[in-house]
């Protein structure tokens, strides 16, 4: 494996025999890392947002599950 850094990007070179399923999992994680790299959100802020979204979803969809 070779990792190179330039002014604009990081380049990772791997041999062709590397497991592509595991590699895909890693690649799927990278956009999250890129999107959150400059975030100043605290974990408590994230948890509050998740709670708010879940409550809103439940209020909107409750009638589909509870009769």
PQR file of N, CA, C, O and H, with PARSE charges and radii, in Angstrom:
ATOM      1  N   UNK A   1       0.859  -1.170   0.000 -0.4000 1.5000
ATOM      2  CA  UNK A   1       0.000   0.000   0.000 -0.0000 2.0000
ATOM      3  C   UNK A   1       0.902   1.229   0.000  0.5500 1.7000
ATOM      4  O   UNK A   1       1.926   1.281   0.681 -0.5500 1.4000
ATOM      5  N   UNK A   2       0.483   2.215  -0.790 -0.4000 1.5000
ATOM      6  CA  UNK A   2       1.197   3.481  -0.870 -0.0000 2.0000
ATOM      7  C   UNK A   2       0.181   4.596  -0.638  0.5500 1.7000
ATOM      8  O   UNK A   2      -0.870   4.627  -1.278 -0.5500 1.4000
ATOM      9  H   UNK A   2      -0.349   2.173  -1.343  0.4000 1.0000
ATOM     10  N   UNK A   3       0.496   5.506   0.276 -0.4000 1.5000
ATOM     11  CA  UNK A   3      -0.358   6.664   0.530 -0.0000 2.0000
ATOM     12  C   UNK A   3       0.440   7.907   0.208  0.5500 1.7000
ATOM     13  O   UNK A   3       1.519   8.129   0.758 -0.5500 1.4000
ATOM     14  H   UNK A   3       1.350   5.480   0.796  0.4000 1.0000
ATOM     15  N   UNK A   4      -0.097   8.710  -0.683 -0.4000 1.5000
ATOM     16  CA  UNK A   4       0.556   9.955  -1.081 -0.0000 2.0000
ATOM     17  C   UNK A   4      -0.351  11.127  -0.751  0.5500 1.7000
ATOM     18  O   UNK A   4      -1.565  11.049  -0.940 -0.5500 1.4000
ATOM     19  H   UNK A   4      -0.973   8.529  -1.130  0.4000 1.0000
ATOM     20  N   UNK A   5       0.223  12.200  -0.265 -0.4000 1.5000
ATOM     21  CA  UNK A   5      -0.549  13.407  -0.019 -0.0000 2.0000
ATOM     22  C   UNK A   5      -0.085  14.526  -0.924  0.5500 1.7000
ATOM     23  O   UNK A   5       1.115  14.759  -1.071 -0.5500 1.4000
ATOM     24  H   UNK A   5       1.209  12.264  -0.111  0.4000 1.0000
ATOM     25  N   UNK A   6      -1.035  15.219  -1.531 -0.4000 1.5000
ATOM     26  CA  UNK A   6      -0.723  16.393  -2.336 -0.0000 2.0000
ATOM     27  C   UNK A   6      -1.392  17.591  -1.681  0.5500 1.7000
ATOM     28  O   UNK A   6      -1.998  17.449  -0.618 -0.5500 1.4000
ATOM     29  H   UNK A   6      -2.009  15.029  -1.411  0.4000 1.0000
ATOM     30  N   UNK A   7      -1.299  18.732  -2.273 -0.4000 1.5000
ATOM     31  CA  UNK A   7      -1.956  19.921  -1.728 -0.0000 2.0000
ATOM     32  C   UNK A   7      -3.472  19.815  -1.771  0.5500 1.7000
ATOM     33  O   UNK A   7      -4.159  20.462  -0.980 -0.5500 1.4000
ATOM     34  H   UNK A   7      -0.807  18.847  -3.136  0.4000 1.0000
ATOM     35  N   UNK A   8      -4.006  19.006  -2.684 -0.4000 1.5000
ATOM     36  CA  UNK A   8      -5.450  18.947  -2.891 -0.0000 2.0000
ATOM     37  C   UNK A   8      -6.092  17.615  -2.540  0.5500 1.7000
ATOM     38  O   UNK A   8      -7.311  17.561  -2.374 -0.5500 1.4000
ATOM     39  H   UNK A   8      -3.448  18.480  -3.327  0.4000 1.0000
ATOM     40  N   UNK A   9      -5.316  16.529  -2.420 -0.4000 1.5000
ATOM     41  CA  UNK A   9      -5.937  15.229  -2.210 -0.0000 2.0000
ATOM     42  C   UNK A   9      -4.972  14.232  -1.586  0.5500 1.7000
ATOM     43  O   UNK A   9      -3.765  14.461  -1.510 -0.5500 1.4000
ATOM     44  H   UNK A   9      -4.326  16.572  -2.554  0.4000 1.0000
ATOM     45  N   UNK A  10      -5.545  13.119  -1.143 -0.4000 1.5000
ATOM     46  CA  UNK A  10      -4.768  11.977  -0.652 -0.0000 2.0000
ATOM     47  C   UNK A  10      -4.998  10.837  -1.636  0.5500 1.7000
ATOM     48  O   UNK A  10      -6.137  10.527  -1.983 -0.5500 1.4000
ATOM     49  H   UNK A  10      -6.525  12.933  -1.205  0.4000 1.0000
ATOM     50  N   UNK A  11      -3.933  10.229  -2.073 -0.4000 1.5000
ATOM     51  CA  UNK A  11      -4.010   9.140  -3.037 -0.0000 2.0000
ATOM     52  C   UNK A  11      -3.559   7.853  -2.350  0.5500 1.7000
ATOM     53  O   UNK A  11      -2.475   7.791  -1.770 -0.5500 1.4000
ATOM     54  H   UNK A  11      -3.007  10.481  -1.791  0.4000 1.0000
ATOM     55  N   UNK A  12      -4.414   6.821  -2.426 -0.4000 1.5000
ATOM     56  CA  UNK A  12      -4.106   5.526  -1.820 -0.0000 2.0000
ATOM     57  C   UNK A  12      -4.027   4.494  -2.931  0.5500 1.7000
ATOM     58  O   UNK A  12      -4.963   4.342  -3.716 -0.5500 1.4000
ATOM     59  H   UNK A  12      -5.295   6.872  -2.897  0.4000 1.0000
ATOM     60  N   UNK A  13      -2.913   3.788  -2.995 -0.4000 1.5000
ATOM     61  CA  UNK A  13      -2.737   2.736  -3.990 -0.0000 2.0000
ATOM     62  C   UNK A  13      -2.649   1.402  -3.263  0.5500 1.7000
ATOM     63  O   UNK A  13      -1.859   1.233  -2.334 -0.5500 1.4000
ATOM     64  H   UNK A  13      -2.152   3.911  -2.358  0.4000 1.0000
ATOM     65  N   UNK A  14      -3.482   0.451  -3.709 -0.4000 1.5000
ATOM     66  CA  UNK A  14      -3.513  -0.880  -3.114 -0.0000 2.0000
ATOM     67  C   UNK A  14      -3.301  -1.926  -4.191  0.5500 1.7000
ATOM     68  O   UNK A  14      -3.647  -1.702  -5.351 -0.5500 1.4000
ATOM     69  H   UNK A  14      -4.124   0.589  -4.464  0.4000 1.0000
ATOM     70  N   UNK A  15      -2.732  -3.074  -3.819 -0.4000 1.5000
ATOM     71  CA  UNK A  15      -2.593  -4.145  -4.810 -0.0000 2.0000
ATOM     72  C   UNK A  15      -3.958  -4.690  -5.212  0.5500 1.7000
ATOM     73  O   UNK A  15      -4.909  -4.607  -4.434 -0.5500 1.4000
ATOM     74  H   UNK A  15      -2.451  -3.256  -2.877  0.4000 1.0000
ATOM     75  N   UNK A  16      -4.063  -5.231  -6.387 -0.4000 1.5000
ATOM     76  CA  UNK A  16      -5.341  -5.688  -6.932 -0.0000 2.0000
ATOM     77  C   UNK A  16      -5.928  -6.874  -6.173  0.5500 1.7000
ATOM     78  O   UNK A  16      -7.113  -7.163  -6.336 -0.5500 1.4000
ATOM     79  H   UNK A  16      -3.290  -5.298  -7.019  0.4000 1.0000
ATOM     80  N   UNK A  17      -5.149  -7.568  -5.354 -0.4000 1.5000
ATOM     81  CA  UNK A  17      -5.664  -8.722  -4.624 -0.0000 2.0000
ATOM     82  C   UNK A  17      -6.373  -8.346  -3.317  0.5500 1.7000
ATOM     83  O   UNK A  17      -6.855  -9.233  -2.613 -0.5500 1.4000
ATOM     84  H   UNK A  17      -4.186  -7.333  -5.222  0.4000 1.0000
ATOM     85  N   UNK A  18      -6.447  -7.075  -2.983 -0.4000 1.5000
ATOM     86  CA  UNK A  18      -7.131  -6.636  -1.770 -0.0000 2.0000
ATOM     87  C   UNK A  18      -8.629  -6.925  -1.886  0.5500 1.7000
ATOM     88  O   UNK A  18      -9.234  -6.703  -2.935 -0.5500 1.4000
ATOM     89  H   UNK A  18      -6.056  -6.354  -3.555  0.4000 1.0000
ATOM     90  N   UNK A  19      -9.218  -7.422  -0.795 -0.4000 1.5000
ATOM     91  CA  UNK A  19     -10.650  -7.761  -0.738 -0.0000 2.0000
ATOM     92  C   UNK A  19     -11.500  -6.555  -1.113  0.5500 1.7000
ATOM     93  O   UNK A  19     -11.461  -5.528  -0.436 -0.5500 1.4000
ATOM     94  H   UNK A  19      -8.727  -7.603   0.057  0.4000 1.0000
ATOM     95  N   UNK A  20     -12.263  -6.681  -2.186 -0.4000 1.5000
ATOM     96  CA  UNK A  20     -13.052  -5.543  -2.668 -0.0000 2.0000
ATOM     97  C   UNK A  20     -14.275  -5.254  -1.805  0.5500 1.7000
ATOM     98  O   UNK A  20     -14.730  -4.111  -1.766 -0.5500 1.4000
ATOM     99  H   UNK A  20     -12.294  -7.516  -2.736  0.4000 1.0000
ATOM    100  N   UNK A  21     -14.825  -6.255  -1.111 -0.4000 1.5000
ATOM    101  CA  UNK A  21     -15.984  -6.017  -0.241 -0.0000 2.0000
ATOM    102  C   UNK A  21     -15.569  -5.141   0.945  0.5500 1.7000
ATOM    103  O   UNK A  21     -16.229  -4.151   1.260 -0.5500 1.4000
ATOM    104  H   UNK A  21     -14.456  -7.183  -1.143  0.4000 1.0000
ATOM    105  N   UNK A  22     -14.487  -5.515   1.583 -0.4000 1.5000
ATOM    106  CA  UNK A  22     -13.978  -4.710   2.691 -0.0000 2.0000
ATOM    107  C   UNK A  22     -13.564  -3.325   2.241  0.5500 1.7000
ATOM    108  O   UNK A  22     -13.790  -2.339   2.943 -0.5500 1.4000
ATOM    109  H   UNK A  22     -13.951  -6.319   1.327  0.4000 1.0000
ATOM    110  N   UNK A  23     -12.966  -3.257   1.086 -0.4000 1.5000
ATOM    111  CA  UNK A  23     -12.546  -1.974   0.528 -0.0000 2.0000
ATOM    112  C   UNK A  23     -13.756  -1.089   0.242  0.5500 1.7000
ATOM    113  O   UNK A  23     -13.703   0.120   0.470 -0.5500 1.4000
ATOM    114  H   UNK A  23     -12.782  -4.057   0.516  0.4000 1.0000
ATOM    115  N   UNK A  24     -14.850  -1.676  -0.257 -0.4000 1.5000
ATOM    116  CA  UNK A  24     -16.067  -0.909  -0.531 -0.0000 2.0000
ATOM    117  C   UNK A  24     -16.642  -0.345   0.765  0.5500 1.7000
ATOM    118  O   UNK A  24     -17.120   0.790   0.785 -0.5500 1.4000
ATOM    119  H   UNK A  24     -14.893  -2.657  -0.443  0.4000 1.0000
ATOM    120  N   UNK A  25     -16.602  -1.117   1.842 -0.4000 1.5000
ATOM    121  CA  UNK A  25     -17.074  -0.614   3.145 -0.0000 2.0000
ATOM    122  C   UNK A  25     -16.263   0.612   3.571  0.5500 1.7000
ATOM    123  O   UNK A  25     -16.818   1.595   4.060 -0.5500 1.4000
ATOM    124  H   UNK A  25     -16.214  -2.038   1.827  0.4000 1.0000
ATOM    125  N   UNK A  26     -14.977   0.542   3.384 -0.4000 1.5000
ATOM    126  CA  UNK A  26     -14.116   1.671   3.717 -0.0000 2.0000
ATOM    127  C   UNK A  26     -14.437   2.880   2.837  0.5500 1.7000
ATOM    128  O   UNK A  26     -14.522   4.004   3.331 -0.5500 1.4000
ATOM    129  H   UNK A  26     -14.526  -0.257   2.986  0.4000 1.0000
ATOM    130  N   UNK A  27     -14.612   2.653   1.559 -0.4000 1.5000
ATOM    131  CA  UNK A  27     -14.913   3.740   0.621 -0.0000 2.0000
ATOM    132  C   UNK A  27     -16.262   4.376   0.952  0.5500 1.7000
ATOM    133  O   UNK A  27     -16.411   5.594   0.850 -0.5500 1.4000
ATOM    134  H   UNK A  27     -14.543   1.739   1.158  0.4000 1.0000
ATOM    135  N   UNK A  28     -17.245   3.566   1.345 -0.4000 1.5000
ATOM    136  CA  UNK A  28     -18.558   4.103   1.721 -0.0000 2.0000
ATOM    137  C   UNK A  28     -18.463   5.010   2.945  0.5500 1.7000
ATOM    138  O   UNK A  28     -19.280   5.916   3.106 -0.5500 1.4000
ATOM    139  H   UNK A  28     -17.124   2.576   1.427  0.4000 1.0000
ATOM    140  N   UNK A  29     -17.488   4.779   3.797 -0.4000 1.5000
ATOM    141  CA  UNK A  29     -17.282   5.569   5.013 -0.0000 2.0000
ATOM    142  C   UNK A  29     -16.615   6.924   4.719  0.5500 1.7000
ATOM    143  O   UNK A  29     -16.801   7.883   5.468 -0.5500 1.4000
ATOM    144  H   UNK A  29     -16.824   4.043   3.666  0.4000 1.0000
ATOM    145  N   UNK A  30     -15.865   6.995   3.663 -0.4000 1.5000
ATOM    146  CA  UNK A  30     -15.088   8.203   3.361 -0.0000 2.0000
ATOM    147  C   UNK A  30     -15.926   9.462   3.113  0.5500 1.7000
ATOM    148  O   UNK A  30     -15.530  10.528   3.585 -0.5500 1.4000
ATOM    149  H   UNK A  30     -15.714   6.216   3.055  0.4000 1.0000
ATOM    150  N   UNK A  31     -17.061   9.405   2.399 -0.4000 1.5000
ATOM    151  CA  UNK A  31     -17.855  10.631   2.244 -0.0000 2.0000
ATOM    152  C   UNK A  31     -18.337  11.203   3.582  0.5500 1.7000
ATOM    153  O   UNK A  31     -18.429  12.419   3.752 -0.5500 1.4000
ATOM    154  H   UNK A  31     -17.382   8.540   2.015  0.4000 1.0000
ATOM    155  N   UNK A  32     -18.643  10.308   4.529 -0.4000 1.5000
ATOM    156  CA  UNK A  32     -19.008  10.768   5.871 -0.0000 2.0000
ATOM    157  C   UNK A  32     -17.839  11.515   6.512  0.5500 1.7000
ATOM    158  O   UNK A  32     -18.026  12.594   7.073 -0.5500 1.4000
ATOM    159  H   UNK A  32     -18.568   9.321   4.392  0.4000 1.0000
ATOM    160  N   UNK A  33     -16.650  10.951   6.432 -0.4000 1.5000
ATOM    161  CA  UNK A  33     -15.468  11.599   7.012 -0.0000 2.0000
ATOM    162  C   UNK A  33     -15.216  12.945   6.347  0.5500 1.7000
ATOM    163  O   UNK A  33     -14.858  13.915   7.016 -0.5500 1.4000
ATOM    164  H   UNK A  33     -16.498  10.074   5.976  0.4000 1.0000
ATOM    165  N   UNK A  34     -15.401  13.004   5.044 -0.4000 1.5000
ATOM    166  CA  UNK A  34     -15.203  14.253   4.313 -0.0000 2.0000
ATOM    167  C   UNK A  34     -16.246  15.289   4.728  0.5500 1.7000
ATOM    168  O   UNK A  34     -15.916  16.454   4.954 -0.5500 1.4000
ATOM    169  H   UNK A  34     -15.691  12.216   4.501  0.4000 1.0000
ATOM    170  N   UNK A  35     -17.503  14.861   4.828 -0.4000 1.5000
ATOM    171  CA  UNK A  35     -18.591  15.783   5.152 -0.0000 2.0000
ATOM    172  C   UNK A  35     -18.495  16.311   6.582  0.5500 1.7000
ATOM    173  O   UNK A  35     -18.925  17.431   6.856 -0.5500 1.4000
ATOM    174  H   UNK A  35     -17.771  13.915   4.645  0.4000 1.0000
ATOM    175  N   UNK A  36     -17.941  15.525   7.484 -0.4000 1.5000
ATOM    176  CA  UNK A  36     -17.904  15.926   8.890 -0.0000 2.0000
ATOM    177  C   UNK A  36     -16.539  16.447   9.332  0.5500 1.7000
ATOM    178  O   UNK A  36     -16.358  16.783  10.502 -0.5500 1.4000
ATOM    179  H   UNK A  36     -17.592  14.615   7.262  0.4000 1.0000
ATOM    180  N   UNK A  37     -15.599  16.516   8.430 -0.4000 1.5000
ATOM    181  CA  UNK A  37     -14.228  16.890   8.787 -0.0000 2.0000
ATOM    182  C   UNK A  37     -14.135  18.264   9.445  0.5500 1.7000
ATOM    183  O   UNK A  37     -13.321  18.457  10.348 -0.5500 1.4000
ATOM    184  H   UNK A  37     -15.746  16.243   7.479  0.4000 1.0000
ATOM    185  N   UNK A  38     -14.936  19.201   9.019 -0.4000 1.5000
ATOM    186  CA  UNK A  38     -14.865  20.556   9.562 -0.0000 2.0000
ATOM    187  C   UNK A  38     -15.996  20.860  10.533  0.5500 1.7000
ATOM    188  O   UNK A  38     -16.183  22.006  10.942 -0.5500 1.4000
ATOM    189  H   UNK A  38     -15.598  19.044   8.285  0.4000 1.0000
ATOM    190  N   UNK A  39     -16.743  19.838  10.897 -0.4000 1.5000
ATOM    191  CA  UNK A  39     -17.879  20.032  11.795 -0.0000 2.0000
ATOM    192  C   UNK A  39     -17.418  20.398  13.198  0.5500 1.7000
ATOM    193  O   UNK A  39     -16.441  19.847  13.707 -0.5500 1.4000
ATOM    194  H   UNK A  39     -16.591  18.907  10.565  0.4000 1.0000
ATOM    195  N   UNK A  40     -18.117  21.317  13.806 -0.4000 1.5000
ATOM    196  CA  UNK A  40     -17.842  21.699  15.180 -0.0000 2.0000
ATOM    197  C   UNK A  40     -18.952  21.206  16.104  0.5500 1.7000
ATOM    198  O   UNK A  40     -19.002  21.580  17.275 -0.5500 1.4000
ATOM    199  H   UNK A  40     -18.910  21.765  13.393  0.4000 1.0000
ATOM    200  N   UNK A  41     -19.842  20.365  15.576 -0.4000 1.5000
ATOM    201  CA  UNK A  41     -20.957  19.833  16.358 -0.0000 2.0000
ATOM    202  C   UNK A  41     -20.433  18.940  17.471  0.5500 1.7000
ATOM    203  O   UNK A  41     -19.475  18.188  17.294 -0.5500 1.4000
ATOM    204  H   UNK A  41     -19.802  20.061  14.624  0.4000 1.0000
ATOM    205  N   UNK A  42     -21.077  19.043  18.604 -0.4000 1.5000
ATOM    206  CA  UNK A  42     -20.751  18.173  19.735 -0.0000 2.0000
ATOM    207  C   UNK A  42     -21.646  16.946  19.656  0.5500 1.7000
ATOM    208  O   UNK A  42     -22.691  16.973  19.006 -0.5500 1.4000
ATOM    209  H   UNK A  42     -21.855  19.655  18.747  0.4000 1.0000
ATOM    210  N   UNK A  43     -21.238  15.881  20.312 -0.4000 1.5000
ATOM    211  CA  UNK A  43     -22.041  14.653  20.311 -0.0000 2.0000
ATOM    212  C   UNK A  43     -23.428  14.931  20.867  0.5500 1.7000
ATOM    213  O   UNK A  43     -24.409  14.371  20.377 -0.5500 1.4000
ATOM    214  H   UNK A  43     -20.389  15.859  20.839  0.4000 1.0000
ATOM    215  N   UNK A  44     -23.527  15.779  21.873 -0.4000 1.5000
ATOM    216  CA  UNK A  44     -24.837  16.095  22.456 -0.0000 2.0000
ATOM    217  C   UNK A  44     -25.739  16.803  21.439  0.5500 1.7000
ATOM    218  O   UNK A  44     -26.954  16.602  21.449 -0.5500 1.4000
ATOM    219  H   UNK A  44     -22.730  16.234  22.270  0.4000 1.0000
ATOM    220  N   UNK A  45     -25.162  17.626  20.565 -0.4000 1.5000
ATOM    221  CA  UNK A  45     -25.930  18.287  19.510 -0.0000 2.0000
ATOM    222  C   UNK A  45     -26.477  17.258  18.523  0.5500 1.7000
ATOM    223  O   UNK A  45     -27.632  17.339  18.102 -0.5500 1.4000
ATOM    224  H   UNK A  45     -24.175  17.790  20.557  0.4000 1.0000
ATOM    225  N   UNK A  46     -25.641  16.301  18.162 -0.4000 1.5000
ATOM    226  CA  UNK A  46     -26.047  15.256  17.224 -0.0000 2.0000
ATOM    227  C   UNK A  46     -27.174  14.421  17.827  0.5500 1.7000
ATOM    228  O   UNK A  46     -28.162  14.125  17.155 -0.5500 1.4000
ATOM    229  H   UNK A  46     -24.704  16.235  18.504  0.4000 1.0000
ATOM    230  N   UNK A  47     -27.023  14.044  19.097 -0.4000 1.5000
ATOM    231  CA  UNK A  47     -28.045  13.234  19.758 -0.0000 2.0000
ATOM    232  C   UNK A  47     -29.373  13.980  19.857  0.5500 1.7000
ATOM    233  O   UNK A  47     -30.433  13.377  19.687 -0.5500 1.4000
ATOM    234  H   UNK A  47     -26.220  14.285  19.643  0.4000 1.0000
ATOM    235  N   UNK A  48     -29.329  15.282  20.130 -0.4000 1.5000
ATOM    236  CA  UNK A  48     -30.555  16.081  20.201 -0.0000 2.0000
ATOM    237  C   UNK A  48     -31.238  16.138  18.833  0.5500 1.7000
ATOM    238  O   UNK A  48     -32.462  16.041  18.749 -0.5500 1.4000
ATOM    239  H   UNK A  48     -28.468  15.771  20.268  0.4000 1.0000
ATOM    240  N   UNK A  49     -30.472  16.290  17.785 -0.4000 1.5000
ATOM    241  CA  UNK A  49     -31.028  16.324  16.425 -0.0000 2.0000
ATOM    242  C   UNK A  49     -31.654  14.978  16.068  0.5500 1.7000
ATOM    243  O   UNK A  49     -32.745  14.937  15.499 -0.5500 1.4000
ATOM    244  H   UNK A  49     -29.477  16.368  17.853  0.4000 1.0000
ATOM    245  N   UNK A  50     -30.984  13.889  16.392 -0.4000 1.5000
ATOM    246  CA  UNK A  50     -31.525  12.557  16.125 -0.0000 2.0000
ATOM    247  C   UNK A  50     -32.851  12.372  16.853  0.5500 1.7000
ATOM    248  O   UNK A  50     -33.810  11.863  16.272 -0.5500 1.4000
ATOM    249  H   UNK A  50     -30.098  13.922  16.855  0.4000 1.0000
ATOM    250  N   UNK A  51     -32.913  12.778  18.107 -0.4000 1.5000
ATOM    251  CA  UNK A  51     -34.141  12.654  18.887 -0.0000 2.0000
ATOM    252  C   UNK A  51     -35.274  13.459  18.254  0.5500 1.7000
ATOM    253  O   UNK A  51     -36.405  12.982  18.161 -0.5500 1.4000
ATOM    254  H   UNK A  51     -32.134  13.192  18.579  0.4000 1.0000
ATOM    255  N   UNK A  52     -34.972  14.660  17.828 -0.4000 1.5000
ATOM    256  CA  UNK A  52     -35.972  15.529  17.195 -0.0000 2.0000
ATOM    257  C   UNK A  52     -36.498  14.913  15.899  0.5500 1.7000
ATOM    258  O   UNK A  52     -37.703  14.924  15.645 -0.5500 1.4000
ATOM    259  H   UNK A  52     -34.053  15.047  17.903  0.4000 1.0000
ATOM    260  N   UNK A  53     -35.605  14.386  15.095 -0.4000 1.5000
ATOM    261  CA  UNK A  53     -36.001  13.785  13.819 -0.0000 2.0000
ATOM    262  C   UNK A  53     -36.859  12.543  14.066  0.5500 1.7000
ATOM    263  O   UNK A  53     -37.883  12.353  13.410 -0.5500 1.4000
ATOM    264  H   UNK A  53     -34.626  14.377  15.301  0.4000 1.0000
ATOM    265  N   UNK A  54     -36.445  11.707  15.006 -0.4000 1.5000
ATOM    266  CA  UNK A  54     -37.210  10.488  15.296 -0.0000 2.0000
ATOM    267  C   UNK A  54     -38.605  10.822  15.819  0.5500 1.7000
ATOM    268  O   UNK A  54     -39.580  10.179  15.431 -0.5500 1.4000
ATOM    269  H   UNK A  54     -35.614  11.862  15.539  0.4000 1.0000
ATOM    270  N   UNK A  55     -38.708  11.823  16.696 -0.4000 1.5000
ATOM    271  CA  UNK A  55     -40.014  12.213  17.223 -0.0000 2.0000
ATOM    272  C   UNK A  55     -40.924  12.728  16.121  0.5500 1.7000
ATOM    273  O   UNK A  55     -42.111  12.402  16.084 -0.5500 1.4000
ATOM    274  H   UNK A  55     -37.916  12.345  17.011  0.4000 1.0000
ATOM    275  N   UNK A  56     -40.370  13.531  15.226 -0.4000 1.5000
ATOM    276  CA  UNK A  56     -41.146  14.046  14.102 -0.0000 2.0000
ATOM    277  C   UNK A  56     -41.606  12.942  13.182  0.5500 1.7000
ATOM    278  O   UNK A  56     -42.740  12.957  12.702 -0.5500 1.4000
ATOM    279  H   UNK A  56     -39.406  13.795  15.256  0.4000 1.0000
ATOM    280  N   UNK A  57     -40.720  11.968  12.929 -0.4000 1.5000
ATOM    281  CA  UNK A  57     -41.081  10.843  12.076 -0.0000 2.0000
ATOM    282  C   UNK A  57     -42.200  10.043  12.723  0.5500 1.7000
ATOM    283  O   UNK A  57     -43.151   9.649  12.047 -0.5500 1.4000
ATOM    284  H   UNK A  57     -39.799  11.956  13.319  0.4000 1.0000
ATOM    285  N   UNK A  58     -42.098   9.799  14.029 -0.4000 1.5000
ATOM    286  CA  UNK A  58     -43.105   9.005  14.723 -0.0000 2.0000
ATOM    287  C   UNK A  58     -44.466   9.707  14.687  0.5500 1.7000
ATOM    288  O   UNK A  58     -45.490   9.069  14.441 -0.5500 1.4000
ATOM    289  H   UNK A  58     -41.326  10.120  14.578  0.4000 1.0000
ATOM    290  N   UNK A  59     -44.475  10.996  14.929 -0.4000 1.5000
ATOM    291  CA  UNK A  59     -45.742  11.728  14.893 -0.0000 2.0000
ATOM    292  C   UNK A  59     -46.381  11.659  13.508  0.5500 1.7000
ATOM    293  O   UNK A  59     -47.602  11.552  13.392 -0.5500 1.4000
ATOM    294  H   UNK A  59     -43.643  11.515  15.129  0.4000 1.0000
ATOM    295  N   UNK A  60     -45.580  11.718  12.485 -0.4000 1.5000
ATOM    296  CA  UNK A  60     -46.074  11.681  11.115 -0.0000 2.0000
ATOM    297  C   UNK A  60     -46.558  10.286  10.712  0.5500 1.7000
ATOM    298  O   UNK A  60     -47.502  10.168   9.929 -0.5500 1.4000
ATOM    299  H   UNK A  60     -44.588  11.804  12.580  0.4000 1.0000
ATOM    300  N   UNK A  61     -45.933   9.235  11.229 -0.4000 1.5000
ATOM    301  CA  UNK A  61     -46.199   7.869  10.783 -0.0000 2.0000
ATOM    302  C   UNK A  61     -46.899   6.985  11.816  0.5500 1.7000
ATOM    303  O   UNK A  61     -47.171   5.816  11.543 -0.5500 1.4000
ATOM    304  H   UNK A  61     -45.167   9.330  11.864  0.4000 1.0000
ATOM    305  N   UNK A  62     -47.186   7.515  12.966 -0.4000 1.5000
ATOM    306  CA  UNK A  62     -47.774   6.746  14.055 -0.0000 2.0000
ATOM    307  C   UNK A  62     -49.052   6.014  13.625  0.5500 1.7000
ATOM    308  O   UNK A  62     -49.276   4.867  14.014 -0.5500 1.4000
ATOM    309  H   UNK A  62     -46.965   8.465  13.188  0.4000 1.0000
ATOM    310  N   UNK A  63     -49.872   6.671  12.835 -0.4000 1.5000
ATOM    311  CA  UNK A  63     -51.153   6.087  12.435 -0.0000 2.0000
ATOM    312  C   UNK A  63     -50.983   4.818  11.592  0.5500 1.7000
ATOM    313  O   UNK A  63     -51.897   3.997  11.519 -0.5500 1.4000
ATOM    314  H   UNK A  63     -49.689   7.602  12.519  0.4000 1.0000
ATOM    315  N   UNK A  64     -49.832   4.658  10.963 -0.4000 1.5000
ATOM    316  CA  UNK A  64     -49.581   3.453  10.166 -0.0000 2.0000
ATOM    317  C   UNK A  64     -49.300   2.228  11.041  0.5500 1.7000
ATOM    318  O   UNK A  64     -49.443   1.092  10.587 -0.5500 1.4000
ATOM    319  H   UNK A  64     -49.089   5.325  11.023  0.4000 1.0000
ATOM    320  N   UNK A  65     -48.903   2.458  12.289 -0.4000 1.5000
ATOM    321  CA  UNK A  65     -48.499   1.363  13.163 -0.0000 2.0000
ATOM    322  C   UNK A  65     -49.462   1.123  14.322  0.5500 1.7000
ATOM    323  O   UNK A  65     -49.614  -0.008  14.782 -0.5500 1.4000
ATOM    324  H   UNK A  65     -48.787   3.380  12.658  0.4000 1.0000
ATOM    325  N   UNK A  66     -50.115   2.191  14.793 -0.4000 1.5000
ATOM    326  CA  UNK A  66     -51.022   2.091  15.940 -0.0000 2.0000
ATOM    327  C   UNK A  66     -52.426   2.399  15.462  0.5500 1.7000
ATOM    328  O   UNK A  66     -52.685   3.465  14.902 -0.5500 1.4000
ATOM    329  H   UNK A  66     -49.991   3.110  14.419  0.4000 1.0000
ATOM    330  N   UNK A  67     -53.316   1.476  15.681 -0.4000 1.5000
ATOM    331  CA  UNK A  67     -54.704   1.665  15.215 -0.0000 2.0000
ATOM    332  C   UNK A  67     -55.626   1.850  16.402  0.5500 1.7000
ATOM    333  O   UNK A  67     -56.832   2.024  16.226 -0.5500 1.4000
ATOM    334  H   UNK A  67     -53.106   0.610  16.136  0.4000 1.0000
TER
END
